[in-house]
Amino acid sequence: MPNPIWPVTLPALGLRAGFAESAPDQALETPMDAGPGKTRRKATGTARPIKLSIRVTAAQLSIFETFFLTTLAAGTLPFDWVSPRTQAAATLRFRKPAPAYVPLGGPGWQIDMNLWIL
């Protein structure tokens, strides 16, 4: 079964302000009794953590909430969108904490999300 796709009624891109992407954590460090710990690569296919925000209307917030809670089973399922940095097609999944809804004044909202690029 294919992954759900990010709703076209929501912003296609996230905000640059507040965006953060980290390199995948591929190192495993083992402490030693004496001296520096040993490190080794633990995997090659690890996920990249990102933080991303979008600005939406009240109606779009409702669409997002349905997508997150129902379509993605409270964010537990992966979905297809684009990588915010490269704009290439990507598969993403939500990570903790759950998305936060921040009122902007007037009818606008900001949704702050923590995601994995898988």
GROMACS elastic network, one bead per residue, 0.5 to 0.9 nm:
[ bonds ]
;  ai    aj funct       b0    kb
    2     5     6  0.88568   500
    2    79     6  0.87575   500
    3    77     6  0.80171   500
    3    78     6  0.63031   500
    3    79     6  0.50311   500
    3    80     6  0.61743   500
    3    91     6  0.81581   500
    4     7     6  0.87174   500
    4    71     6  0.73439   500
    4    72     6  0.76559   500
    4    77     6  0.84900   500
    4    78     6  0.73981   500
    4    80     6  0.62467   500
    5     8     6  0.83836   500
    5    79     6  0.55444   500
    5    81     6  0.62504   500
    6     9     6  0.86804   500
    6    10     6  0.76344   500
    6    12     6  0.82903   500
    6    67     6  0.81653   500
    6    79     6  0.67152   500
    6    80     6  0.61468   500
    6    81     6  0.54705   500
    6    82     6  0.88750   500
    7    10     6  0.56237   500
    7    11     6  0.84426   500
    7    12     6  0.85614   500
    7    63     6  0.80859   500
    7    64     6  0.79773   500
    7    67     6  0.76974   500
    7    81     6  0.89243   500
    8    11     6  0.73465   500
    8    12     6  0.70697   500
    9    12     6  0.83930   500
    9    60     6  0.71046   500
    9    63     6  0.78760   500
   10    13     6  0.88079   500
   10    54     6  0.86899   500
   10    56     6  0.73692   500
   10    60     6  0.62194   500
   10    61     6  0.85822   500
   10    63     6  0.77219   500
   10    64     6  0.73317   500
   11    14     6  0.70445   500
   11    54     6  0.68588   500
   11    55     6  0.75707   500
   11    56     6  0.74270   500
   11    60     6  0.88690   500
   12    81     6  0.83342   500
   12    82     6  0.82423   500
   13    16     6  0.89410   500
   13    54     6  0.74683   500
   13    82     6  0.80104   500
   13    83     6  0.88830   500
   13    84     6  0.64893   500
   13    87     6  0.85582   500
   14    17     6  0.87745   500
   14    19     6  0.78122   500
   14    52     6  0.60803   500
   14    53     6  0.55217   500
   14    55     6  0.79637   500
   14    84     6  0.65395   500
   15    18     6  0.71141   500
   15    19     6  0.66953   500
   15    52     6  0.69036   500
   15    53     6  0.55900   500
   15    54     6  0.56928   500
   15    55     6  0.76873   500
   15    84     6  0.88265   500
   16    19     6  0.53219   500
   16    20     6  0.86706   500
   16    52     6  0.81126   500
   16    53     6  0.81996   500
   16    84     6  0.87200   500
   17    20     6  0.88613   500
   17    52     6  0.85956   500
   17    53     6  0.80137   500
   18    51     6  0.72807   500
   18    52     6  0.66442   500
   18    53     6  0.69667   500
   18   112     6  0.89620   500
   19    50     6  0.73105   500
   19    51     6  0.54439   500
   19    53     6  0.69949   500
   19    84     6  0.84727   500
   19    85     6  0.89700   500
   20    49     6  0.82970   500
   20    50     6  0.54579   500
   20    51     6  0.51022   500
   20    52     6  0.69174   500
   21    48     6  0.70181   500
   21    49     6  0.59452   500
   21    51     6  0.65625   500
   21    52     6  0.87542   500
   21    85     6  0.81251   500
   22    25     6  0.83904   500
   22    48     6  0.60467   500
   22    49     6  0.56500   500
   22    50     6  0.64250   500
   23    26     6  0.87294   500
   23    47     6  0.85469   500
   23    48     6  0.58636   500
   23    49     6  0.75093   500
   24    27     6  0.89849   500
   24    45     6  0.86781   500
   24    46     6  0.58921   500
   24    47     6  0.57076   500
   24    49     6  0.70789   500
   25    28     6  0.83916   500
   25    42     6  0.87360   500
   25    43     6  0.88419   500
   25    46     6  0.70129   500
   25    47     6  0.79558   500
   25    48     6  0.78325   500
   26    40     6  0.83197   500
   26    41     6  0.55135   500
   26    42     6  0.54843   500
   26    43     6  0.56872   500
   26    44     6  0.67669   500
   26    45     6  0.84056   500
   26    46     6  0.66461   500
   27    39     6  0.64092   500
   27    40     6  0.56161   500
   27    42     6  0.55954   500
   27    43     6  0.78624   500
   28    38     6  0.82381   500
   28    39     6  0.55057   500
   28    40     6  0.54388   500
   28    41     6  0.60830   500
   28    42     6  0.57099   500
   29    37     6  0.61900   500
   29    38     6  0.55873   500
   29    40     6  0.66273   500
   29    41     6  0.88329   500
   30    37     6  0.53499   500
   30    38     6  0.52066   500
   30    39     6  0.62609   500
   30    40     6  0.84919   500
   31    34     6  0.83618   500
   31    35     6  0.85239   500
   31    36     6  0.70963   500
   31    38     6  0.64987   500
   31    39     6  0.87803   500
   32    35     6  0.64266   500
   32    36     6  0.66225   500
   32    37     6  0.51305   500
   32    38     6  0.71354   500
   33    36     6  0.88167   500
   33    37     6  0.85433   500
   34    37     6  0.82010   500
   41    44     6  0.76728   500
   42    46     6  0.89644   500
   43    46     6  0.63257   500
   45   118     6  0.81568   500
   46   118     6  0.72162   500
   47   116     6  0.58043   500
   47   117     6  0.54886   500
   48   115     6  0.82773   500
   48   116     6  0.54410   500
   48   117     6  0.50461   500
   48   118     6  0.67636   500
   49    95     6  0.84314   500
   49   114     6  0.73452   500
   49   115     6  0.58846   500
   49   117     6  0.64270   500
   49   118     6  0.89314   500
   50    84     6  0.89030   500
   50   113     6  0.83075   500
   50   114     6  0.59271   500
   50   115     6  0.52990   500
   50   116     6  0.61240   500
   50   117     6  0.73260   500
   51   112     6  0.74264   500
   51   113     6  0.57961   500
   51   115     6  0.63297   500
   51   116     6  0.88245   500
   52    84     6  0.81550   500
   52   111     6  0.82840   500
   52   112     6  0.59548   500
   52   113     6  0.52435   500
   52   114     6  0.64693   500
   52   115     6  0.76889   500
   53   110     6  0.65376   500
   53   111     6  0.53943   500
   53   113     6  0.59507   500
   53   114     6  0.88027   500
   54   109     6  0.83478   500
   54   110     6  0.56152   500
   54   111     6  0.53762   500
   54   112     6  0.68433   500
   54   113     6  0.84047   500
   55    61     6  0.89697   500
   55   104     6  0.87309   500
   55   108     6  0.69267   500
   55   109     6  0.56529   500
   55   111     6  0.63792   500
   55   112     6  0.89860   500
   56    59     6  0.78538   500
   56    60     6  0.55240   500
   56    61     6  0.60994   500
   56   107     6  0.86509   500
   56   108     6  0.58447   500
   56   109     6  0.52550   500
   56   110     6  0.61709   500
   56   111     6  0.75540   500
   57    60     6  0.50873   500
   57    61     6  0.61671   500
   57    62     6  0.87519   500
   57   107     6  0.59735   500
   57   109     6  0.60321   500
   57   110     6  0.86811   500
   58    61     6  0.50152   500
   58    62     6  0.64820   500
   58    63     6  0.88639   500
   58   107     6  0.61159   500
   58   108     6  0.64696   500
   58   109     6  0.68049   500
   59    62     6  0.52290   500
   59    63     6  0.65146   500
   59    64     6  0.88210   500
   60    64     6  0.60997   500
   60    65     6  0.85267   500
   61    64     6  0.50140   500
   61    65     6  0.61069   500
   61    66     6  0.86472   500
   61   101     6  0.83107   500
   61   109     6  0.73250   500
   61   110     6  0.87060   500
   61   111     6  0.80270   500
   62    65     6  0.51027   500
   62    66     6  0.62837   500
   62    67     6  0.86171   500
   63    66     6  0.52592   500
   63    67     6  0.62000   500
   63    68     6  0.86562   500
   64    67     6  0.50066   500
   64    68     6  0.60428   500
   64    69     6  0.84804   500
   65    68     6  0.50851   500
   65    69     6  0.58529   500
   65    70     6  0.79320   500
   65    74     6  0.89876   500
   66    69     6  0.53196   500
   66    70     6  0.53327   500
   66    71     6  0.67501   500
   66    72     6  0.86273   500
   67    70     6  0.56769   500
   67    72     6  0.61571   500
   67    73     6  0.84577   500
   67    74     6  0.85697   500
   67    75     6  0.86315   500
   68    71     6  0.60835   500
   68    72     6  0.50928   500
   68    73     6  0.66769   500
   68    74     6  0.53901   500
   68    75     6  0.53615   500
   68    76     6  0.87287   500
   68    94     6  0.88437   500
   68    99     6  0.89288   500
   69    72     6  0.59702   500
   69    73     6  0.51919   500
   69    75     6  0.65200   500
   70    73     6  0.50405   500
   70    74     6  0.65073   500
   70    75     6  0.86026   500
   71    74     6  0.79296   500
   71    75     6  0.83581   500
   71    77     6  0.82222   500
   72    76     6  0.59570   500
   72    78     6  0.71221   500
   72    79     6  0.76264   500
   72    93     6  0.88829   500
   73    76     6  0.55786   500
   73    77     6  0.63613   500
   74    77     6  0.79517   500
   74    94     6  0.88560   500
   74    98     6  0.85652   500
   75    78     6  0.76608   500
   75    93     6  0.68289   500
   75    94     6  0.53193   500
   75    95     6  0.76348   500
   75    98     6  0.78804   500
   76    93     6  0.70243   500
   76    94     6  0.68432   500
   76    95     6  0.82905   500
   77    92     6  0.88170   500
   77    93     6  0.63773   500
   77    94     6  0.79715   500
   78    91     6  0.64678   500
   78    92     6  0.54627   500
   78    94     6  0.75787   500
   78   118     6  0.84244   500
   79    90     6  0.84418   500
   79    91     6  0.55695   500
   79    92     6  0.54402   500
   79    93     6  0.63017   500
   80    89     6  0.72228   500
   80    90     6  0.57866   500
   80    92     6  0.61926   500
   80    93     6  0.87768   500
   81    84     6  0.88721   500
   81    88     6  0.85494   500
   81    89     6  0.60085   500
   81    90     6  0.55550   500
   81    91     6  0.62907   500
   81    92     6  0.70672   500
   82    85     6  0.85490   500
   82    86     6  0.78327   500
   82    87     6  0.52878   500
   82    88     6  0.53070   500
   82    91     6  0.75764   500
   82    92     6  0.84896   500
   83    86     6  0.54550   500
   83    88     6  0.54646   500
   83    89     6  0.62596   500
   83    90     6  0.55328   500
   83    91     6  0.82268   500
   83    92     6  0.84155   500
   83   117     6  0.73976   500
   84    87     6  0.55901   500
   84    88     6  0.81152   500
   85    88     6  0.82732   500
   86    89     6  0.86636   500
   87    90     6  0.84921   500
   90   117     6  0.68058   500
   90   118     6  0.74422   500
   91   116     6  0.84351   500
   91   117     6  0.60284   500
   91   118     6  0.55730   500
   92   115     6  0.64996   500
   92   116     6  0.54262   500
   92   118     6  0.55563   500
   93   114     6  0.87231   500
   93   115     6  0.55470   500
   93   116     6  0.52318   500
   93   117     6  0.68052   500
   93   118     6  0.72370   500
   94    97     6  0.85461   500
   94    98     6  0.74519   500
   94    99     6  0.82809   500
   94   113     6  0.74385   500
   94   114     6  0.59947   500
   94   116     6  0.61919   500
   95    98     6  0.68449   500
   95    99     6  0.88355   500
   95   113     6  0.82123   500
   95   114     6  0.54644   500
   95   115     6  0.51598   500
   95   116     6  0.65096   500
   96    99     6  0.80809   500
   96   113     6  0.87660   500
   96   114     6  0.65418   500
   96   115     6  0.81202   500
   97   100     6  0.82273   500
   97   113     6  0.80500   500
   97   114     6  0.68556   500
   98   112     6  0.87745   500
   98   113     6  0.70421   500
   98   114     6  0.73345   500
   99   111     6  0.64000   500
   99   112     6  0.55009   500
   99   114     6  0.69238   500
  100   110     6  0.80727   500
  100   111     6  0.56095   500
  100   112     6  0.51626   500
  100   113     6  0.67873   500
  101   109     6  0.65932   500
  101   110     6  0.58491   500
  101   112     6  0.66347   500
  102   108     6  0.88396   500
  102   109     6  0.56035   500
  102   111     6  0.62548   500
  102   112     6  0.76602   500
  103   106     6  0.80843   500
  103   107     6  0.81028   500
  103   108     6  0.64105   500
  103   110     6  0.63696   500
  103   111     6  0.88891   500
  104   107     6  0.75315   500
  104   108     6  0.52710   500
  104   109     6  0.52030   500
  104   110     6  0.66552   500
  105   108     6  0.61824   500
  105   109     6  0.77027   500
  106   109     6  0.85775   500
